[in-house]
C-alpha cells in the first residue's frame, strides 16, 4: 500500500531524468516529486555492471530512507537494465523502471529498420537483447552506444554551448539504409537524449520518429499509485514543493523551470 501524501522519488545519473519528471508532472500535476541526480557518479555508461548495481541499490535505498517516497522511478535506462529486481526486493514500495522502448518501436516501424540510441552500457546488457528477442525478432535493430550524448545533454540543459558537430557524429550511426529502405524509428534509450530531440531532428539526414519513453513511464507510475484516478491532485493544489537532490551537493534549482512549479533544494 502506498502513502498517498508522500512524494515520488525520481532517480537518474544526472539531469536527464527530468524528461520523465516533466511527463509525470503533466499527467499528475498535484503529485510532489523528489528529483535525485547521482551526478557524483555520472556517467553510468562508463561503469562496469557489478559496481554499478551495488552503487545504485545502495544510493537509491539511502534516498528512499531519507525522503520516504510512496514510489520510486528509476529514470535511467542504464541503471534499470540492472537494478530493478534487487531494488524491488529491498524496498517496501513500488519501483518503476525505464527500459528501451523496443516493443513500441517494432510496432511503429514501416521500413523494418529501427535504431536504439543508448549509452554503451545499455546496448551491451542482456536485458536489452532479451527485449529484442521477445518483441522485435523480425525487426532489424541497430544498437548505437553513444559515449558523449548524455554529457552533451547535460551541457544543453545547464545552458552551456552545444557542440553540434559532436552531436551529428554521435547520431550518424542511427541512420541506416538497406535494400531501398531506411531507418524510420530511433529509440531514445537514455532519458538524457530527449533533451536534445529538437537539435537532433534539425541535423538528421532524414526525418525519423524519435521515440521518447517518458510518457509511457508516467502512465505506468499512475497505474501503480493511482489506478482509479485520472490524475493525482490538482494543478492549483501545490502546497508541497518539489525537492531536488544532487549527490555531489550541486544546486539543481535551475531544473524547476522544466517542471513549471515551485521547487526547493533538499
FIKE-646146 format. One record per residue (C-alpha): residue number from 1; residue in one letter; z, y, x. Coordinates in steps of 0.25 Angstrom, whole numbers. Layout:
residues N
SITE pos code    pz    py    px
SITE NUM    A     Z     Y     X
...
***
This chain:
residues 266
SITE pos code    pz    py    px
SITE   1    X     0     0     0
SITE   2    X    -4    14     5
SITE   3    X     5    26     5
SITE   4    X    -4    35    -3
SITE   5    X     3    48     2
SITE   6    X     0    44    17
SITE   7    X   -11    49    25
SITE   8    X   -23    40    30
SITE   9    X   -24    39    45
SITE  10    X   -38    41    51
SITE  11    X   -39    36    65
SITE  12    X   -50    38    75
SITE  13    X   -52    38    90
SITE  14    X   -55    53    89
SITE  15    X   -61    63    78
SITE  16    X   -72    54    73
SITE  17    X   -63    48    62
SITE  18    X   -63    62    56
SITE  19    X   -76    58    49
SITE  20    X   -68    47    42
SITE  21    X   -57    56    39
SITE  22    X   -66    66    33
SITE  23    X   -72    56    23
SITE  24    X   -58    51    19
SITE  25    X   -55    66    16
SITE  26    X   -67    67     8
SITE  27    X   -64    54     0
SITE  28    X   -49    56    -1
SITE  29    X   -46    71     0
SITE  30    X   -31    70    -2
SITE  31    X   -28    60     8
SITE  32    X   -21    64    20
SITE  33    X   -26    60    34
SITE  34    X   -21    58    47
SITE  35    X   -32    58    57
SITE  36    X   -29    52    70
SITE  37    X   -38    53    82
SITE  38    X   -35    44    94
SITE  39    X   -42    54   103
SITE  40    X   -34    50   115
SITE  41    X   -41    36   115
SITE  42    X   -55    41   112
SITE  43    X   -65    36   113
SITE  44    X   -62    22   107
SITE  45    X   -76    17   110
SITE  46    X   -73    16   125
SITE  47    X   -60     7   123
SITE  48    X   -60    -8   125
SITE  49    X   -57   -16   112
SITE  50    X   -43   -21   115
SITE  51    X   -37    -8   120
SITE  52    X   -43     0   108
SITE  53    X   -38   -10    98
SITE  54    X   -24    -9   103
SITE  55    X   -24     6   105
SITE  56    X   -30     9    91
SITE  57    X   -20     0    84
SITE  58    X    -8     6    91
SITE  59    X   -13    20    89
SITE  60    X   -16    18    74
SITE  61    X    -3    11    72
SITE  62    X     5    23    78
SITE  63    X    -3    33    70
SITE  64    X     0    25    57
SITE  65    X    15    25    60
SITE  66    X    15    39    63
SITE  67    X     7    44    51
SITE  68    X    10    33    40
SITE  69    X    -4    33    34
SITE  70    X    -8    25    22
SITE  71    X   -20    20    29
SITE  72    X   -27    21    42
SITE  73    X   -42    23    44
SITE  74    X   -48    19    58
SITE  75    X   -59    29    58
SITE  76    X   -65    23    71
SITE  77    X   -75    12    71
SITE  78    X   -72     8    86
SITE  79    X   -57     6    82
SITE  80    X   -60     0    68
SITE  81    X   -68   -11    74
SITE  82    X   -56   -16    82
SITE  83    X   -43   -11    75
SITE  84    X   -43   -13    60
SITE  85    X   -37   -27    60
SITE  86    X   -25   -25    69
SITE  87    X   -23   -11    63
SITE  88    X   -23   -17    49
SITE  89    X   -13   -28    53
SITE  90    X    -4   -17    60
SITE  91    X    -4    -6    49
SITE  92    X     2    -7    35
SITE  93    X    -9     2    29
SITE  94    X   -24     1    27
SITE  95    X   -33     3    39
SITE  96    X   -47     7    36
SITE  97    X   -57     6    48
SITE  98    X   -71    11    52
SITE  99    X   -81     1    55
SITE 100    X   -96     3    58
SITE 101    X  -104     5    44
SITE 102    X  -114    -7    47
SITE 103    X  -114   -13    33
SITE 104    X  -118     0    26
SITE 105    X  -128     3    37
SITE 106    X  -135   -10    35
SITE 107    X  -135    -8    20
SITE 108    X  -141     6    22
SITE 109    X  -152     4    33
SITE 110    X  -166     3    29
SITE 111    X  -172     1    42
SITE 112    X  -162   -10    46
SITE 113    X  -159    -3    59
SITE 114    X  -144     3    60
SITE 115    X  -137     8    72
SITE 116    X  -122     8    73
SITE 117    X  -117    20    81
SITE 118    X  -103    18    87
SITE 119    X   -94    18    99
SITE 120    X   -96     8   109
SITE 121    X   -84     0   105
SITE 122    X   -89    -1    90
SITE 123    X  -102    -6    94
SITE 124    X   -96   -18   102
SITE 125    X   -86   -22    92
SITE 126    X   -87   -36    86
SITE 127    X   -83   -29    73
SITE 128    X   -96   -21    73
SITE 129    X  -104   -33    76
SITE 130    X   -98   -40    64
SITE 131    X  -101   -29    55
SITE 132    X  -116   -30    59
SITE 133    X  -116   -45    57
SITE 134    X  -109   -44    44
SITE 135    X  -116   -32    38
SITE 136    X  -129   -30    45
SITE 137    X  -135   -43    50
SITE 138    X  -149   -39    46
SITE 139    X  -148   -24    51
SITE 140    X  -152   -20    66
SITE 141    X  -139   -14    71
SITE 142    X  -140    -5    83
SITE 143    X  -126    -3    89
SITE 144    X  -125    10    97
SITE 145    X  -112    13   104
SITE 146    X  -110    27   108
SITE 147    X  -101    32   118
SITE 148    X  -102    47   116
SITE 149    X  -103    49   101
SITE 150    X   -89    49    98
SITE 151    X   -86    59   109
SITE 152    X   -97    68   104
SITE 153    X   -92    68    90
SITE 154    X   -78    72    96
SITE 155    X   -85    84   102
SITE 156    X   -92    87    89
SITE 157    X   -80    87    81
SITE 158    X   -72    95    91
SITE 159    X   -83   106    91
SITE 160    X   -87   103   105
SITE 161    X  -102   103   109
SITE 162    X  -110    91   105
SITE 163    X  -119    84   115
SITE 164    X  -131    82   107
SITE 165    X  -139    75   118
SITE 166    X  -128    65   119
SITE 167    X  -127    63   104
SITE 168    X  -142    60   104
SITE 169    X  -141    50   115
SITE 170    X  -129    43   108
SITE 171    X  -136    41    95
SITE 172    X  -150    37   100
SITE 173    X  -148    22   101
SITE 174    X  -145    22    86
SITE 175    X  -160    25    83
SITE 176    X  -168    12    83
SITE 177    X  -182     9    79
SITE 178    X  -187    -5    77
SITE 179    X  -200   -10    71
SITE 180    X  -203     3    64
SITE 181    X  -188     4    59
SITE 182    X  -177    13    64
SITE 183    X  -162    15    63
SITE 184    X  -159    21    49
SITE 185    X  -143    20    49
SITE 186    X  -134    24    60
SITE 187    X  -119    19    58
SITE 188    X  -109    29    63
SITE 189    X   -99    19    68
SITE 190    X   -89    29    74
SITE 191    X   -82    39    66
SITE 192    X   -85    50    76
SITE 193    X  -100    49    74
SITE 194    X  -102    55    60
SITE 195    X   -96    68    66
SITE 196    X  -110    68    74
SITE 197    X  -118    64    62
SITE 198    X  -126    77    60
SITE 199    X  -129    78    75
SITE 200    X  -133    64    76
SITE 201    X  -143    65    64
SITE 202    X  -149    78    69
SITE 203    X  -153    72    83
SITE 204    X  -156    58    77
SITE 205    X  -170    53    80
SITE 206    X  -172    50    65
SITE 207    X  -163    50    52
SITE 208    X  -153    39    50
SITE 209    X  -142    36    41
SITE 210    X  -129    39    49
SITE 211    X  -119    30    43
SITE 212    X  -105    36    43
SITE 213    X   -93    26    39
SITE 214    X   -83    37    35
SITE 215    X   -85    38    20
SITE 216    X   -84    23    19
SITE 217    X   -71    23    27
SITE 218    X   -65    34    18
SITE 219    X   -69    25     6
SITE 220    X   -63    13    11
SITE 221    X   -50    21    14
SITE 222    X   -50    26     0
SITE 223    X   -51    11    -5
SITE 224    X   -39     7     3
SITE 225    X   -30    18     0
SITE 226    X   -34    23   -14
SITE 227    X   -43    13   -20
SITE 228    X   -41    19   -34
SITE 229    X   -43    33   -31
SITE 230    X   -56    41   -29
SITE 231    X   -49    50   -19
SITE 232    X   -35    52   -13
SITE 233    X   -29    65   -16
SITE 234    X   -36    78   -20
SITE 235    X   -43    88   -11
SITE 236    X   -33    98   -15
SITE 237    X   -21    89   -12
SITE 238    X   -20    92     3
SITE 239    X    -5    93     5
SITE 240    X    -5    82    16
SITE 241    X   -12    87    28
SITE 242    X   -21    78    37
SITE 243    X   -16    76    51
SITE 244    X   -23    74    64
SITE 245    X   -18    65    76
SITE 246    X   -24    64    90
SITE 247    X   -19    54    99
SITE 248    X   -22    64   111
SITE 249    X   -14    75   104
SITE 250    X   -26    83   102
SITE 251    X   -27    93    90
SITE 252    X   -37    88    79
SITE 253    X   -35    99    69
SITE 254    X   -49   102    71
SITE 255    X   -53    90    62
SITE 256    X   -46    95    50
SITE 257    X   -59   103    46
SITE 258    X   -66    90    45
SITE 259    X   -56    85    34
SITE 260    X   -56    98    27
SITE 261    X   -41    99    25
SITE 262    X   -29   103    32
SITE 263    X   -24    94    43
SITE 264    X   -13    95    53
SITE 265    X   -11    89    67
SITE 266    X    -2    77    66
***
